[in-house]
Amino acid sequence: MRNPSRPPLSPEAAAVLNATGLSRRTLMRGLFAGGAFIATGGALAACGTKPAKKNEAEKAACTATDVSATEKKLNFSNWPLYVDVDEKDEKKRPTLDAFTAKTGIAVTYNEDVNDNNEFFGKVRNQLQACQSIDRDIMVLTDWMASRVVGLGWVQSFDNTKTPNFTKNALATLKNRAWDKDMKFAAPWQSGLTGIAYNAKATKEVRTIDELLTRADLKGKVAVLSEMRDTVGLILMSQGKDPGTVSDAEFDAALEKLKKAVDSGQIRKFTGNDYKEDLNKGDIAACIAWSGDVIQLSAENEDVKFVTPESGLMLWSDNILIPSTATHKANVEQLIDYYYDPKVAAELAAYVNYICPVQGAQDEMQKLDPDLASNPLIFPDSATLAKTKSFKALTEDEDKKFSAKFEAISGA
């Protein structure tokens, strides 16, 4: 069993959480855009000129020389609370420590990706100008990962050096529209977005239509303030694919959402601060993240996670190698190491998100049979077949869609 405790956030992070009411999970999903944790002021950097896509010649010119053969090290930027920590010594990270022991590669691990937009704002000017950001790995969520891939700001993997990744990545995470050849992004962890309900407050909620219209739920529903999750599920309920959404389809989904807001069906838009209300039954049902429900259901068996009949949203946070990184081969070794099912199970046993590695469930059975049978960590093939991901938006599309969504959500 994993240690249920987590190391504390920094004093700065804790102060922001206390002041805003945001939760750790909100930070993990990139909903906090204040840029409070990067001293260099990412929000200011984001106000620069529109980033330009690099052509092939510019990409080649910007790609740093790999010095992995002579420098056994790498610099890793990740989200907070996203790697296993020794329960007796929070300074130790068992799987990373074992990687160093195995390869001789020293890892400087930084928990400094607190928000996708904020991190993008911090690094965009340097990457645009082919200047080092002093990182060999950055972990970004699908939509932002697709943006930096499209801009030509990352290096490709040598797939001959990552056989475990090529072989063991979940089928649903292969051949993604923005990385069809699996050469730019390796999922670190994944998660699902679906419906949660409190069985003491309501009967089972099976569909998004029920959530948004059922009379007994009026005023007892919460939806997520993350546009891609909420709108994505509504699109699926209308028979549309979030991965290919058009402007007209997006507008139709927003109209359905607006009706639910105007009628009083929806009480509020939330980050993951819906958890307390759902746990108490003040919110009867909501759009929810799988990781939250794992935590809640461990303490309250009345909290249930449901796969909507129309399907689930699937998201991933991805390992990327910046174009200016100088230890590409070392990163490839780390990717291949974490796609070993045994190592992947050890990581998943601590972080409790969807493990992106085939074979890890069998290894988890040896570590923790309860976690091995948890469908929110190891969804079965039928569940994964019902998942969709939101399409990669351009910066202009993102601004346009976000403005329309925020006009309804009040964000």
N, C-alpha and C positions, 0 to 999 in steps of 0.2 A: 504493500500500500504506500502511496505517496504521502509525504508529510503534508497535512492540510494547511499548515501555516505558510505564509509568504513573507519574504524579506520586506522591510518597510520601504516606501518610496522616500526620495530625498526630501529634506525639509521644504524646498521650494515647491516640489510637486504636491506635497501634502497640503501646503498652504493654499495652492490653487484649488485642490479638490474641496477643501473646507469652505473656501470662499464662493465657489460656483455650484456646489452640489453635484459635480460630476463624479463619476466612479472610475475605478481602474479600467473596467471593461470599455467605457466610453473612450478612454485614452487609447486602448488597444485597437479600436475600430476607427480611430482617426477623426472623431467628431469634435475634438477641441482644437480650435484654430487660432488660439491666442498667441502661440509661440512663446510661452512663458518659460520653457525649460532650456532654451538655447541662448546663451549669453550674447551671441553675435546678432540676435534680432532677425530671425527668419522672416517675420512678417514684413519688415522693411525691404529685405532683399527681394521679396516676391513682387514688389511694386515696380520692378525694372521693366525693360522692354520685353515684348512678346518673344519667347524662345524660338529660335530658328532650327528647322530640321537640317541635319548635316547630310551632305551627299556622300557617296562612297569614298571619294578622294579625301574629303574632310574627316570622315570617320577614321580612315587609315592614318592620316596625319596626327589625329588626336589620341590614337591608341598608344599607351605607354609601353615602354620596353619592359618585358617580364624579367625580374631578377630573382625569381624563386630558387633557381639553382644555387645561388650564393647566399640568399637571405631566407632562412627558415622561419618566417613569421608572417602574420597577416593581421589586419586591423578590421574589426567586425562591428558594424552598427546594427542594432536590433531594437525591438520594442521592449518595454519593461516587462519583467515577469514571464519571459518567453524561452527560458532555458532551465534545465534542472539545477537545483541547488542542494548541496549537502545539508541534511537536517541538523547536523551537529556543528557545522561550520559554514555560514552563509557566504564566505569568501571562496568556497570551493564549488566548482561546477563539474560534477562527475564525468559527464560525457565529453565535455571540452577537455578536461584534464586527461582523460584516456586517449583522446585524439592526439594531444601533444606527446604523450608517452609513446604512442604508436609510431608517429611520423617524425617527431623532433621539431614540429612546427609550433612555435609559440603564438598563442592567440591573445591579442589585446581586445577584450570584449567590452563594448560600450552600449549602455541602454539609453540611447539618445534619439531614437526615432519615436517621438511622442505623438506625432500627427503627420499624415502624408503631405498635406499642403505646406505645413511649416517646414518639414525637412526639405521638400522641393525648393521652397523659398531660400533655404540656407545654402543649397549647393548649386542652384541653377546658373548663377553667374560664372562660377568657377568652371563647371562642366561645359558651358557654352563657349568659354574662352580657352578650353583645353588645359585648365589649371588643376593641380592636384587638390582633392578634398581630404587627403590623408585617410582614405578608407579603401579597403579591398572588397568589402561586402557592405551592401545596404539592403535592408529588407523592407519592401514596399507592397501595399495591397494591390490586387490585380489592376484596378483602373489606373492607378498612378504608375505601376510597373509598365503597363502598356504604353503610357505616355512617354516615359523616358526611353523605352525601346524604340518607339516611333521617331523620337528626336535623334536617335543615333548616338545616345550618350552612354551606352554600355557595351562591354565586350562580349563576344560569343564564347560559349564553352567548346572545348574540344571533346566531343562525345566519346571518343576512344578512351578518354581519361576519366569518364564518369559512367562506367558500365552499370553500376548499381542503380544510378538514377534512370538511365535509359530502360533498364529491365524492370525496375520495381515501382516506378511512379504509377499511381492509380490511373486506370484507363480514362477516367473522367477528367484528369488533369493533363492528359497528353493532347497534343495537336490543337492547342487553344488558338483561336483566330489570330491573335497578335504574336504568337510564338509557335507556329505550326511544327517547326523542326526541333523544338525543345532545346534550343541552343542559347537562349538568353536568360531564362528565368526558371529557377527550381523552387517549387513550393516548400516553404518551411513548415507551416501548419495551415490547416483549412478549418472552415466552420460552415454551419448551415443556418439559414434563416427560415423560420416557419411560424406556427401558431403555438402559443402556450395558454393553458387555462388552469384555473383553480377548481378542482372537482367539488369543493364545498360551496363554491359561489355560483356554479353553473353546471349544466350538463355538457357533454363533449361538444367541442366546436370543430367541425371537420373541414370547412371551406372558408375561403376569404369572403365569399358572399354572405355566409352566416355571420361572420365577424362584423361585417359592415352594415348588416340590415336586420339581424334577428332582434325582435322586440324586447326579449328578456335581457338583452345585453346593452340596451340603450343607456348611455352615460357611464358604462363600465368597461369601455374598450380603450386601449392605448395602442398607438402605432409608432414605429420608429422614426426619429428625425433624420435618419440616414436615408436619403432619397433612393438610392439604388435598391435597398432592401424593401422598403414599403412599396414603391412604384413597381418594382420588379415582380413582387407577388401579385399585385393587382393586375398587371399585364398578363401574367400566366393564367389568372382566373378568367380573363377575357379571351383565352385561347391564343395569345400573342407571345412571341419569343422575346424576352428582354435582350437577348444577344443580337437581335437585328431590329430593334425598335425604331420606328419612323417617328417623325414629329407628330403626325396625326394620331398614331397609336399612343404616344406619350400623352397627348392632350386628352384623349378619351379616357385613359387611366386616371388622369388628374380630375376629370369631371366626376368620375365615380367616387374618388376620394373626397372631393368637395361636397358632394351630396351627403356623405356620411358625417362630415364635419358640420355642415349647416343644419342637419337634422338633430344634432346632439348625440348621435350614436358614439362618436369618438370623444372621449373625455380630454385626451391630451396626446401630444407628440413628445416622445421621450428619447433620451439616450438609454443606457441600461439602468437608469434609476426607477424603471418600472418594477424592479425586482421586489422591493419592499411592499409595494401596494399589491402586487400579485400574490405574494406570500401571505399577506393578511386577508386577501379576498376583496380588498377595496377596488382593485381592478379584477374583473372576472376573467377576461381573456385579452390577449394582445399579440402583436407581432413580436417575436422574440428570437434571440440568438441561442444556439444550442449550448454553448459553453456556460451561459448564465443558468440555463435550466438544469444542467448537470449539477451545478452547485446548489441550486434551490431544492431540487428533488432529493438530494442527499439528506436534507434536513426536514423536508416536508413532502411526504408521499402524495399529497393531494395536488401538487403542482405537476402538470403533465405537458409533454411536448408532442405536438401532432404534425405529421406531414400533411399539408393541405392536399386535397384530392387533385388539384391542378399542378402541384409540385412545389419544390423548395428552391430557394436561392442558395447557391454555393459560392463561397469566396475563399481566396487564399492570400497569404502574405508570402512574398517571394524573395529568394536570394538573387541579387543582381550584382554583377561585377562592373563598377564604373569604368568608363573608358580610360581614366587616368590612373587606375589601380596598377600597381607594379608587382603584384604577387598572384597573378592569375592561376598559375599551375598549383600553387598552394591552396587556393580556393577550390579548385577542381578536386583536390584530394579531400577537402572538408565536405563538399557536396556528396562525393561518393561514399564517404564514411557515414554520413547521416542517412543515407539511403540503404544502409545495411539494416535489415529488419530488426536485428537484435538491438542495435543502437537506437533505432527509431522508436522501438517499444519503450526503452528506458526514458527517452525524452517525453513521449506521450503519457507515460505513467505519472509524470509530474505536472505537465502543463494542461492536460485534459482537453485539448482540442482534437479535431479530426486528424488522425495520422495519415499523411499522404503516401505512405509506403506499403505496398503489397507485401504480405508475409509477416508484418509486424504484429498482427492479431494473434498468430500462433505463438510468437515470442512473448506477447503480453500474457498469454494463458499461464506461462511459467512464473510470471512476476505477480500478477493480480487477476485471478479469474473473473472477478466482478467487473473490472474495467474492460477485460477482453470481450465481455458479452454486452457492453454498453453500446447501443446503436448510435449514440451521439459522438462516440469516439471512433467506432468502427462500423459505419453504416453498411448495410448489405447491398448487394449489387442492384436489387430492385429499387431501393431507396435512392441510390446514386443515379440510377437511370432517370429519376424524376427531377433531377436538379438542372438548373440553368444558371448562367452568370450574365451579369449586365454587360452590354457591349462597351467596348473601349470608346470613350467620348473624346473628341478633340477639346482643346481648351475653350474654344468658342461655344461648342455644344454644351459643355459642362456648365458654363456661365448661364446660358440660356435656359437649360433644363432646371438648374438649381434655383434661378430667380422665379420661375413659374411655381416650383414646389414650395419655396419659402413663402410665396404670396398666400398659400393655403395653410401651411404649417405655422406661420408666424415666427419662424426661426430667425 
